[in-house]
Amino acid sequence: MAAVNSEAWRTLYQRAMRIKELAPWTWMAEDELFGIEDPESKTPAYVSISGALGEHVAVIAYLGDVALHRFLHVQASEGEARAETILEIRQIQASFEDREYLKAEDHRIIRELDLKFRGSQAWPCFRSTHPGCVPWFLDGDEVRMMTHVLEQTEMVVIRAKGNRALLPSLADGGPLLVRRAETAKAGLSWVEEMRSLPPAPTLPITTRVSEDMIRRALRHPRAKDAVELDLVMMLDASVHEKNQRPYFPYALMLVDGGSGVVLAFDLLSPLPSLEEMWGAVVPALLSRLDGIGFIPSTIRVRTDIMEFLMKKLAEFLPVKVNRTKTLPKLDVAMRELQAYMGHGRPGGR
């Protein structure tokens, strides 16, 4: 964790407590987003107020247009998205937790600042999440950005309480209220504007497939079997390596749709990015199909990204891609794997 001076931490905690006193989650929903442009990096932070149901009380800043659209996709799924999908969105947040939730590093900072907190959901907690990684402590740049976010959030939520039309629904395409800083003699001067919802960025997914990989897979017969395929974040098997942000490995599993036998399994890392990990799925599957010895007639998937990737595979192999809501055989095998990785080997929580 990069060193952050005490005054920077003190300012951040003060800003957090001002938000706590305002309690905007008592009148705002998490989909009432607004933007705050970071003065230095110019990265847009799309702010969501969480806690209307009293479960996770927080100010969450989704960083960048990709993060915004991933959040909007989760919102549009109406509960169908996996809970861990939120950990695939780049974000920083200030939440209010019970004392037991905080780590030793949090308590050290609080002691050094001589701050006192008491009660349920009363302890400020600051975390940074990179896609696919364990929520981690803020670095210096993130402390600075989070401080701006909380300062400007205070300005917005005070006005939003008295003007419910201030934050139009993004589900209908915007517009989006954004606050940005201009340099003035006295320091930063914040201005406000309404912007159109930014277009969804094209994901840079590159599948590196060689002619030899395709040729080796095509030499095998096409069977009548249907298989189930998924890529699942392993929340009970986080990986902590020296000098690297802790991450959750992803299990790429292929299961026979009839017998439930696991035909192939790989663990993939979300580092350095989810896009690079997704790009590795098709080559990994081609290699596994060569070892299995047959080409399935149908591959069943249930997520957007796996449907996209398997359609890429279908450009090379004579397979049908079937989107379905459930993968019953795979879920049984995945539960057994998660139980083993979470409790049956070192490193499980």
C-alpha positions in Angstrom: 0.0 0.0 0.0 1.5 3.3 -1.1 2.2 5.8 1.7 -0.4 8.5 2.2 0.3 11.4 4.6 -1.9 11.8 7.7 -3.5 15.1 6.5 -4.7 13.5 3.3 -6.3 10.7 5.4 -7.8 13.1 7.9 -9.4 15.1 5.1 -10.8 12.0 3.5 -12.3 10.8 6.8 -13.8 14.3 7.4 -15.4 14.2 4.0 -16.8 10.7 4.7 -18.3 11.8 8.0 -20.1 14.7 6.3 -21.7 12.3 3.9 -22.6 10.0 6.8 -24.4 12.9 8.5 -26.3 13.7 5.4 -27.3 10.0 4.9 -28.3 10.4 1.2 -29.1 6.7 1.0 -32.3 7.4 2.9 -33.7 9.3 -0.1 -31.6 8.3 -3.1 -31.5 5.1 -5.1 -28.3 3.5 -6.4 -29.2 4.1 -10.0 -29.5 7.9 -9.6 -26.0 8.4 -11.0 -24.0 11.6 -11.5 -20.4 12.2 -12.7 -17.4 13.8 -11.1 -14.4 14.4 -13.4 -11.0 13.9 -11.6 -9.1 17.2 -12.0 -5.7 15.5 -12.6 -6.4 12.4 -14.7 -9.7 13.7 -16.2 -11.1 10.2 -15.5 -14.9 10.4 -15.0 -16.1 8.9 -11.8 -19.7 7.9 -12.0 -21.1 8.1 -8.5 -23.8 5.8 -7.0 -25.3 6.1 -3.5 -25.8 2.6 -2.1 -27.8 1.7 1.0 -31.5 2.3 0.3 -32.1 -1.2 1.6 -29.8 -0.7 4.6 -27.4 -3.5 3.5 -24.3 -1.8 2.1 -24.2 1.9 2.9 -21.6 3.5 0.6 -20.6 6.2 -1.9 -19.3 4.2 -4.9 -17.4 5.8 -7.7 -17.3 3.7 -10.9 -14.2 4.8 -12.8 -14.4 5.3 -16.6 -17.0 4.7 -19.3 -16.4 0.9 -19.3 -17.2 0.8 -15.6 -20.3 2.9 -16.1 -21.7 0.6 -18.8 -20.9 -2.5 -16.8 -22.9 -1.0 -13.9 -25.8 -0.1 -16.1 -25.8 -3.6 -17.5 -26.0 -5.0 -14.0 -28.9 -2.7 -13.2 -30.7 -3.7 -16.4 -30.4 -7.4 -15.6 -33.0 -7.0 -12.8 -31.3 -9.4 -10.5 -30.2 -12.0 -13.1 -26.6 -11.0 -13.0 -24.3 -12.8 -10.6 -23.6 -11.1 -7.3 -19.8 -11.2 -8.0 -20.3 -9.2 -11.3 -20.0 -6.0 -9.3 -16.4 -7.1 -8.5 -15.7 -6.9 -12.3 -16.3 -3.2 -12.3 -13.4 -0.7 -11.7 -14.4 1.3 -8.7 -13.4 3.1 -5.5 -15.7 3.5 -2.6 -16.3 4.9 0.9 -18.6 2.6 2.9 -19.7 2.6 6.5 -19.2 -0.7 8.3 -19.3 -2.4 11.6 -16.0 -2.3 13.5 -15.3 -6.0 12.9 -15.3 -5.6 9.1 -12.2 -3.3 9.1 -8.7 -4.6 8.7 -5.6 -3.9 10.8 -4.4 -1.2 8.4 -7.8 0.6 8.7 -7.6 0.6 12.5 -3.9 1.8 12.4 -4.9 4.8 10.4 -7.9 5.6 12.6 -5.7 5.4 15.8 -3.0 7.6 14.3 -5.7 10.2 13.4 -7.2 9.8 16.9 -10.6 9.4 15.5 -13.5 7.8 17.4 -16.4 5.8 16.0 -19.0 3.8 17.7 -22.0 1.6 16.6 -23.3 -0.3 13.7 -22.3 0.9 10.2 -20.5 3.8 11.8 -16.9 3.1 10.7 -15.6 4.6 7.4 -13.9 2.1 5.2 -12.2 3.0 1.9 -11.6 0.4 -0.8 -10.4 0.1 -4.4 -11.5 -2.6 -6.7 -9.9 -3.6 -10.0 -11.9 -6.0 -12.2 -11.7 -9.5 -10.9 -9.6 -8.5 -7.9 -10.1 -8.5 -4.1 -11.2 -5.0 -2.9 -8.0 -3.4 -1.6 -6.7 -0.3 0.2 -6.6 3.0 -1.6 -3.3 4.3 -3.0 -2.3 7.9 -3.0 -4.0 8.8 -6.2 -7.1 7.1 -5.2 -7.2 8.9 -1.8 -7.0 12.2 -3.7 -9.7 11.1 -6.1 -12.0 9.8 -3.4 -11.6 13.1 -1.5 -12.8 15.0 -4.6 -15.6 12.5 -5.1 -16.9 12.9 -1.5 -16.6 16.7 -1.6 -18.6 17.0 -4.8 -21.0 14.3 -3.8 -21.9 16.5 -0.8 -22.7 19.3 -3.1 -24.9 17.2 -5.4 -26.9 15.2 -2.8 -27.9 18.4 -0.8 -29.4 19.8 -4.0 -30.9 16.4 -5.1 -32.8 16.2 -1.8 -34.8 19.3 -2.7 -34.9 18.7 -6.5 -35.7 15.1 -7.5 -35.5 16.1 -11.2 -31.8 17.0 -10.8 -30.6 13.4 -11.6 -32.6 12.1 -14.6 -32.9 8.3 -15.1 -30.0 6.9 -17.2 -32.2 3.9 -18.1 -33.8 6.2 -20.6 -30.5 7.4 -22.0 -29.6 10.3 -19.8 -28.6 13.1 -19.7 -26.0 12.9 -17.0 -25.1 15.6 -14.5 -21.3 16.0 -14.4 -19.2 18.3 -12.1 -15.7 19.1 -13.4 -12.9 21.4 -12.1 -11.4 24.5 -13.7 -8.2 26.0 -12.5 -8.6 29.4 -10.9 -6.3 31.8 -9.0 -7.8 30.6 -5.7 -7.4 26.9 -6.7 -10.0 24.6 -8.2 -13.4 26.0 -9.3 -16.0 23.4 -9.9 -18.6 23.8 -12.7 -21.6 21.7 -13.6 -23.0 20.6 -16.9 -25.4 18.1 -18.4 -23.8 15.6 -20.7 -25.1 12.9 -23.0 -24.6 9.3 -21.8 -21.2 8.2 -23.3 -21.5 5.4 -25.8 -20.5 1.9 -24.6 -16.8 1.3 -25.4 -15.9 -1.6 -27.6 -14.1 -4.2 -25.5 -10.6 -4.9 -26.8 -10.8 -8.7 -26.8 -8.3 -10.5 -29.0 -8.4 -14.3 -29.4 -5.0 -15.6 -30.5 -5.9 -18.7 -32.4 -3.4 -20.4 -34.7 -4.2 -22.5 -37.8 -2.5 -25.5 -36.1 -4.8 -25.2 -33.1 -7.9 -25.2 -35.4 -6.5 -28.1 -37.5 -5.8 -30.3 -34.5 -9.4 -29.7 -33.2 -11.0 -30.4 -36.6 -9.4 -33.8 -36.9 -11.8 -35.2 -34.3 -15.3 -36.4 -35.0 -18.4 -34.3 -34.3 -20.4 -36.0 -31.5 -24.1 -35.6 -30.8 -23.3 -34.6 -27.2 -24.2 -31.2 -25.8 -21.9 -29.7 -23.3 -22.3 -26.9 -20.7 -19.6 -24.2 -20.4 -19.0 -21.4 -18.0 -16.3 -19.1 -16.6 -16.9 -18.5 -12.9 -15.1 -16.2 -10.4 -13.8 -18.3 -7.5 -14.7 -16.1 -4.5 -13.5 -18.7 -2.0 -10.0 -19.1 -3.5 -8.4 -15.7 -3.6 -4.8 -15.6 -4.7 -2.3 -13.5 -2.8 1.1 -13.2 -4.5 4.0 -11.0 -3.5 4.0 -7.4 -5.0 0.7 -8.1 -6.8 -2.9 -7.1 -6.1 -4.8 -10.1 -4.6 -7.3 -11.5 -7.2 -10.0 -14.1 -7.6 -9.1 -16.9 -10.1 -11.7 -17.8 -12.7 -12.7 -21.4 -13.3 -13.2 -22.3 -17.0 -15.3 -25.5 -16.9 -16.7 -27.8 -19.6 -19.2 -30.4 -18.5 -21.0 -33.2 -20.3 -24.6 -32.0 -20.5 -25.9 -35.6 -20.0 -23.7 -37.3 -17.5 -22.3 -34.2 -15.7 -18.7 -35.5 -16.2 -16.2 -32.7 -16.1 -14.5 -32.8 -19.5 -12.1 -29.8 -19.1 -11.1 -27.4 -16.4 -8.7 -24.5 -16.4 -7.9 -21.7 -13.9 -7.5 -18.3 -15.5 -6.2 -15.0 -14.0 -8.0 -11.7 -14.4 -4.6 -10.0 -14.4 -3.6 -7.8 -16.1 -7.2 -7.4 -17.4 -10.5 -9.2 -17.8 -10.2 -8.5 -21.6 -7.0 -10.5 -21.8 -8.4 -13.3 -19.7 -11.5 -13.5 -22.0 -9.2 -13.5 -25.0 -7.6 -16.7 -23.6 -10.8 -18.6 -23.4 -11.1 -19.7 -27.0 -7.5 -20.9 -27.4 -7.8 -22.8 -24.0 -11.0 -24.5 -25.2 -9.5 -25.4 -28.6 -6.6 -27.1 -26.7 -9.0 -28.9 -24.4 -11.2 -30.2 -27.2 -8.2 -31.6 -28.9 -7.5 -33.6 -25.7 -11.1 -34.7 -25.3 -11.2 -36.2 -28.7 -14.5 -35.0 -30.1 -16.3 -31.8 -31.1 -19.6 -31.4 -29.3 -22.7 -30.6 -31.3 -23.9 -27.9 -29.0 -22.2 -25.7 -26.4 -24.6 -24.3 -23.8 -23.7 -21.0 -22.1 -25.6 -18.4 -20.0 -23.7 -15.2 -20.0 -23.2 -12.5 -22.6 -19.5 -12.8 -22.6 -19.5 -16.6 -23.0 -22.0 -16.4 -25.8 -19.8 -13.8 -27.5 -16.7 -16.0 -27.1 -18.4 -19.2 -28.2 -19.7 -17.5 -31.4 -16.0 -16.7 -32.0 -15.2 -20.4 -31.5 -18.0 -21.4 -33.9 -16.2 -19.4 -36.6 -13.6 -22.2 -36.5 -15.5 -25.3 -35.5 -18.9 -26.8 -36.5 -20.6 -26.2 -33.2 -24.0 -24.7 -32.2 -24.1 -22.1 -29.4 -27.2 -22.2 -27.2 -27.9 -19.5 -24.7 -29.8 -20.7 -21.7 -30.6 -19.5 -18.2 -29.4 -22.6 -16.3 -26.5 -25.0 -16.6 -27.6 -27.7 -14.1 -24.9 -30.2 -14.6 -22.2 -27.6 -14.5 -23.6 -26.0 -11.4 -23.3 -29.3 -9.5 -19.7 -29.7 -10.6 -18.9 -26.1 -9.8 -20.3 -26.3 -6.3 -18.1 -29.4 -5.6 -15.0 -27.5 -6.9 -15.8 -24.4 -4.9 -16.2 -26.5 -1.7 -12.8 -28.1 -2.4 -11.0 -24.9 -3.2 -12.5 -23.0 -0.4 -12.0 -25.5 2.4 -9.9 -28.4 1.1 -6.6 -26.7 0.3 -4.3 -24.0 1.7 -5.3 -20.5 0.7 -9.0 -21.0 1.0 -10.9 -18.6 3.3 
